[in-house]
Amino acid sequence: MKKTIKDIDVKNKKVLVRCDFNVPYDENRVITDNRRIVAALPTIKYLLENDAKVILCSHLGRPKGEVKPEFSLDIVAKELSRLLGKEVKLAQDVVGPSAQELTSKMQDGDIVLLENVRYEPGEEKNDPELSKKFASLAEIFVNDAFGTAHRAHSSTTGVADYLPAVSGFLIEKELRFLGNALDNPERPFMAILGGKKVSDKIGVIESLFEKVDVLMIGGAMAYTFFKAMGYNVGNSIYEEDKIDLAKELMEKAKIKGVRLLLPLDTKLGKEFDANTETKIVKCSEIPDGWEGLDIGPETIAFYIEELKKAKTIIWNGPLGVFELEAFAVGTNEIAKALADMDAIKIIGGGDSAAAIEKAGLADKFTHISTGGGASLEFLEGKKLPGIEALQNKD
């Protein structure tokens, strides 16, 4: 168990909080989805209520060590000010004169947001000199950015070498839900894995074989398994060099006593286009010239019946090309069915989280992870540098 902000005295202290404010925004620099900012509010409000001086930092996009105005956190400072009902001052740099001046003048209950940490070339290299500069601004470090916890950067792990480091409420929540689901699940425990590539999820599949009772596959990665079974897949995306691996995984599932479920039918498109001609066929009967882009109605019904038996469900990755309405049916129908089920339901970040949000069903799930890559690595059983750097409760 990691220490949280409740395990440390923050009164009258300067507290540096690493948040994940990497939000989407449009060409007019208007934030189109503020969920990540909202998710950070419980930690920020707790610190303010306990008379801390709050220094926030985050990355936005990929400026790659250069100052680029299009990646400025000015839009985040405005949105935070609006949500908190108080001014959030934005430093004009990360650890330079502006940051030092603003943080040196802080009173209890003040908030300063540092500029985009990835403006600093040393950030992604976990440069000790930059880490020391971060540490010089504060007395306590709080990591609340689960989405970057799998990265060893100066603002996620390096600074913890120089300051007492604890988690915020968001990371605490992630560790509680994901950790409990994996280590002590209510059974039957089922996982749904979607997405494009088997290669992206090998570690997750192998790790889940040790824990789940049923593993359901969807998305483009299913076609690599079909190829391994000798089926024709037409123009569907599959990984030629992972066919033997798919065979091994199917064999491993049998050895481990895990039911590995693959789609029964698939919705095909003549081409990758929203308005393409479509048809539904058995997965063993995909004709040449067609591409599998979603699971079919028989699979949807089959998966839903299986999921009704579950007590714990983890879902990572969409089951079709959910960006195109015609091929979002599988993902949406499974999401709607899960919303009504009485089970622990955890969404493992990334595209599946976006699909649930888009469908307006977020409040029907036990937990929606804020980390895409971090959630995957956690599901794989990997140690996350940003978590490892925090103090243990014992």
SENUTI-432024 format. One record per residue (C-alpha): residue in one letter; x, y, z. Coordinates in steps of 0.25 Angstrom, whole numbers, padded with zeros to 4 digits, always signed. Layout:
// SENUTI-432024
AXYZ/...
This chain:
// SENUTI-432024
M+0000+0000+0000/K+0005+0014-0004/K+0004+0026+0005/T-0006+0036+0001/I-0008+0051+0004/K-0016+0047+0016/D-0004+0040+0022/I+0005+0053+0022/D+0003+0067+0028/V+0001+0077+0017/K-0003+0089+0026/N+0005+0102+0022/K+0013+0093+0012/K+0017+0095-0002/V+0012+0083-0010/L+0016+0080-0024/V+0005+0071-0030/R+0007+0064-0043/C-0006+0063-0051/D-0010+0058-0064/F-0016+0070-0071/N-0013+0064-0085/V-0027+0068-0090/P-0032+0068-0105/Y-0035+0082-0111/D-0039+0087-0124/E-0032+0097-0134/N-0037+0109-0127/R-0031+0103-0114/V-0044+0100-0107/I-0044+0088-0098/T-0053+0077-0104/D-0053+0068-0092/N-0049+0073-0078/R-0050+0059-0071/R-0036+0058-0067/I-0036+0072-0061/V-0049+0068-0053/A-0042+0055-0048/A-0031+0063-0042/L-0041+0072-0034/P-0043+0064-0021/T-0028+0064-0019/I-0026+0079-0021/K-0038+0082-0013/Y-0033+0074-0001/L-0020+0081-0001/L-0027+0095-0002/E-0036+0091+0010/N-0024+0087+0018/D-0017+0100+0016/A-0006+0095+0006/K+0000+0104-0005/V-0003+0096-0017/I+0007+0095-0029/L+0002+0087-0041/C+0009+0082-0052/S+0006+0074-0065/H+0010+0071-0079/L+0001+0074-0091/G+0003+0068-0105/R+0017+0065-0110/P+0026+0078-0111/K+0038+0069-0110/G+0047+0079-0101/E+0043+0091-0108/V+0034+0103-0104/K+0023+0103-0114/P+0011+0112-0111/E+0001+0102-0117/F+0004+0093-0105/S+0003+0103-0094/L-0005+0100-0082/D-0012+0113-0082/I-0025+0106-0086/V-0024+0097-0074/A-0021+0109-0064/K-0034+0116-0070/E-0042+0103-0068/L-0037+0100-0054/S-0040+0114-0050/R-0054+0113-0055/L-0056+0099-0048/L-0050+0103-0035/G-0056+0117-0035/K-0043+0123-0031/E-0031+0128-0039/V-0020+0118-0044/K-0008+0126-0047/L+0000+0120-0059/A+0015+0121-0059/Q+0022+0126-0072/D+0032+0114-0071/V+0034+0101-0064/V+0045+0103-0053/G+0050+0116-0058/P+0049+0131-0052/S+0034+0132-0054/A+0032+0118-0047/Q+0041+0122-0036/E+0035+0136-0034/L+0021+0131-0034/T+0024+0119-0024/S+0032+0128-0015/K+0021+0138-0012/M+0010+0127-0009/Q+0000+0128+0002/D-0007+0116+0008/G-0019+0113-0001/D-0012+0119-0014/I-0010+0111-0027/V+0000+0112-0037/L+0001+0104-0050/L+0015+0102-0056/E+0016+0102-0071/N+0016+0089-0079/V+0027+0080-0073/R+0031+0075-0087/Y+0036+0088-0091/E+0048+0084-0083/P+0058+0075-0091/G+0061+0068-0078/E+0047+0064-0074/E+0046+0051-0082/K+0060+0047-0080/N+0058+0048-0065/D+0069+0058-0063/P+0074+0059-0048/E+0077+0074-0050/L+0063+0076-0055/S+0057+0067-0044/K+0065+0075-0033/K+0059+0088-0039/F+0045+0083-0038/A+0048+0079-0023/S+0053+0092-0020/L+0040+0099-0022/A+0032+0090-0012/E+0033+0082+0001/I+0024+0070-0002/F+0022+0063-0016/V+0009+0057-0019/N+0007+0048-0032/D-0007+0048-0037/A-0005+0045-0051/F-0008+0030-0053/G-0007+0032-0068/T+0008+0035-0068/A+0011+0026-0056/H+0018+0016-0066/R+0028+0027-0070/A+0040+0030-0062/H+0041+0045-0065/S+0046+0056-0056/S+0032+0061-0052/T+0027+0046-0049/T+0039+0039-0042/G+0051+0048-0042/V+0046+0058-0033/A+0042+0047-0023/D+0057+0045-0020/Y+0058+0059-0014/L+0044+0061-0007/P+0035+0052+0002/A+0026+0046-0009/V+0011+0041-0007/S-0001+0038-0016/G-0013+0047-0019/F-0027+0041-0018/L-0027+0038-0033/I-0015+0029-0033/E-0021+0023-0019/K-0034+0020-0026/E-0027+0013-0038/L-0018+0004-0030/R-0030+0000-0021/F-0040-0004-0033/L-0029-0010-0042/G-0021-0016-0031/N-0033-0023-0024/A-0039-0027-0038/L-0026-0034-0041/D-0022-0039-0027/N-0035-0043-0021/P-0046-0043-0031/E-0060-0048-0028/R-0062-0060-0038/P-0066-0063-0049/F-0055-0053-0053/M-0056-0049-0068/A-0048-0040-0077/I-0051-0034-0091/L-0039-0030-0099/G-0041-0022-0112/G-0032-0013-0120/K-0024-0015-0133/K-0011-0023-0130/V-0009-0036-0122/S+0006-0031-0121/D+0001-0019-0112/K-0006-0029-0103/I+0002-0041-0102/G+0007-0038-0088/V-0007-0035-0083/I-0013-0048-0089/E-0002-0056-0083/S-0004-0049-0069/L-0019-0050-0070/F-0018-0065-0073/E-0013-0066-0058/K-0025-0059-0053/V-0037-0060-0061/D-0048-0071-0063/V-0052-0066-0077/L-0045-0057-0087/M-0053-0051-0099/I-0046-0045-0111/G-0051-0035-0121/G-0045-0024-0130/A-0035-0026-0141/M-0027-0035-0133/A-0037-0046-0134/Y-0033-0048-0149/T-0019-0052-0145/F-0026-0063-0137/F-0035-0067-0149/K-0023-0067-0158/A-0016-0077-0148/M-0029-0086-0149/G-0027-0086-0164/Y-0038-0077-0167/N-0038-0067-0179/V-0039-0053-0174/G-0040-0045-0187/N-0035-0031-0185/S-0036-0031-0170/I-0024-0026-0162/Y-0016-0037-0156/E-0001-0039-0152/E+0005-0049-0161/D+0017-0051-0151/K+0008-0053-0139/I+0001-0065-0145/D+0009-0075-0138/L+0008-0067-0125/A-0007-0067-0126/K-0007-0083-0127/E+0002-0083-0115/L-0008-0074-0107/M-0020-0083-0111/E-0012-0095-0106/K-0008-0088-0093/A-0022-0084-0090/K-0026-0099-0091/I-0014-0103-0081/K-0018-0092-0071/G-0033-0096-0072/V-0037-0082-0077/R-0048-0081-0087/L-0043-0073-0098/L-0055-0068-0106/L-0054-0063-0121/P-0065-0056-0129/L-0074-0065-0136/D-0078-0055-0147/T-0073-0042-0152/K-0078-0029-0159/L-0070-0027-0172/G-0068-0014-0180/K-0064-0014-0194/E-0055-0003-0191/F-0050+0005-0178/D-0061+0016-0179/A-0073+0021-0171/N-0082+0019-0183/T-0077+0006-0189/E-0085-0006-0193/T-0086-0016-0181/K-0090-0030-0179/I-0090-0040-0167/V-0083-0054-0169/K-0078-0065-0160/C-0064-0063-0156/S-0060-0076-0164/E-0066-0070-0176/I-0060-0057-0179/P-0059-0055-0194/D-0047-0048-0202/G-0048-0033-0204/W-0056-0031-0190/E-0050-0026-0177/G-0055-0030-0163/L-0058-0017-0156/D-0067-0021-0144/I-0073-0033-0137/G-0086-0038-0142/P-0100-0039-0135/E-0098-0054-0132/T-0085-0051-0125/I-0091-0039-0117/A-0102-0048-0112/F-0092-0059-0108/Y-0083-0050-0101/I-0094-0043-0093/E-0100-0057-0089/E-0086-0061-0084/L-0084-0047-0077/K-0097-0049-0069/K-0090-0060-0061/A-0078-0051-0057/K-0076-0044-0043/T-0063-0037-0048/I-0061-0031-0062/I-0049-0024-0068/W-0050-0018-0082/N-0039-0012-0090/G-0040-0008-0104/P-0052-0006-0114/L-0058-0018-0121/G-0059-0011-0135/V-0055+0002-0142/F-0064+0010-0132/E-0060+0023-0138/L-0069+0019-0150/E-0084+0018-0146/A-0087+0006-0155/F-0076-0002-0148/A-0078+0003-0133/V-0090-0006-0131/G-0082-0017-0124/T-0075-0008-0115/N-0088+0000-0112/E-0097-0012-0110/I-0087-0019-0100/A-0085-0006-0093/K-0100-0004-0091/A-0102-0018-0086/L-0091-0017-0076/A-0097-0004-0071/D-0109-0012-0066/M-0101-0024-0060/D-0099-0025-0045/A-0084-0028-0045/I-0071-0021-0042/K-0068-0014-0056/I-0055-0008-0059/I-0051-0001-0072/G-0036-0001-0074/G-0035+0013-0080/G-0032+0017-0095/D-0042+0015-0106/S-0051+0007-0098/A-0052+0018-0087/A-0055+0028-0099/A-0066+0018-0104/I-0073+0017-0091/E-0072+0032-0089/K-0078+0035-0103/A-0089+0025-0100/G-0092+0033-0087/L-0091+0021-0078/A-0079+0025-0070/D-0087+0026-0057/K-0092+0011-0059/F-0078+0006-0057/T-0070+0003-0044/H-0057+0009-0049/I-0052+0015-0062/S-0037+0016-0062/T-0030+0029-0066/G-0018+0022-0072/G-0017+0016-0085/G-0003+0010-0086/A-0002+0011-0071/S-0014+0002-0069/L-0009-0008-0079/E+0005-0009-0072/F-0002-0011-0059/L-0011-0022-0064/E+0002-0028-0069/G+0007-0028-0055/K+0018-0019-0059/K+0023-0009-0048/L+0020+0005-0051/P+0032+0015-0048/G+0022+0026-0044/I+0016+0017-0034/E+0029+0010-0029/A+0035+0024-0026/L+0024+0027-0015/Q+0026+0024+0000/N+0020+0011+0005/K+0010+0012+0017/D+0018+0002+0025/
